[in-house]
């Protein structure tokens, strides 16, 4: 049975926007799947339409990735130091 076509609208559908938001902050497709309820194919389609690469964040190539790296350092450092002691 063929799945029913669903119009993708990042401005009117919160789940559509959430998909690209979660990808933008570096979450994996399995995490996005759990949070949105979309299948991996549905996630991939939304990311393709939005022109967002799931791995762009991980390689530090986006402004969002650079911002998070810069601003989260104190929190991450404190956590890592606690893990090392």
N, C-alpha and C positions, 0 to 999 in steps of 0.2 A: 504494500500500500504506500502510495506516494505521500510525503508530508505536505501539509497545507502551507502555501506560501505566506510568509509573514513580512509585511512592509517594515523596513528598518528606518527608524527616525531617532536620531541621537538627541534631538531637542524635545521631543514629546514623549519618548519612552524611556523611563528611568533605567530599566534593565539594559537597554541598548547603550546608553551613555555610561552606565556602571562598567560595562564590559571594556570599553576603551579606557576608562579611568583606571581600572585595576591593572590593565596592561601597561598603562603609562607610569604607574608607580612600581612596576617590576614584578607583579605577581605571576605565577606560572599559570598555564592554561588549565591545569587540574584544579588549582585554587579558584580561578575565575569560574570554572564550571560548577564548583561547589557553592560559590556565593550567588551566582545568577540562575542556576538551574538550566543553563544552555548546554547543548552538546558541544563537543570540540569543533565539529563542523560549523555550527552556528557562531561560535566564538571566532573562528578563523575567517568566516565570511564578514563579520562585523569589522574585524581588524583590517581586512583587505580593503573594504569600502572606505574606512577612515584613513587608510594609508599609514597604519601604525604597525611597526614590526615588534613582535613580542620580545625579541632578543636585543633590540636597540638600547633598552634601559640597562640591561645587564652588562653591556660593553661600555656603559658610561657615555654614550654618544648623544644623549638628549639633554636639553636644559633642565628638565625635571630630575634626571639622574644626578646631574652635577649639583643641583640645589639640595637634594636629599643627602648626598655624600657630605656636602659642606656643613649643613645644619644638624645632621644627626650624629656627628662625630662625638660630642661630649657624652651623649647617652650610650652610644655603642661602646665607647672607650671604657666607661664605668662598668658596663656589663661584662666586657671582655676581661677587665682587670679582676673582677669578682670571680669569673670562671677560672682564671689562672691561679688564684690563691687558694 
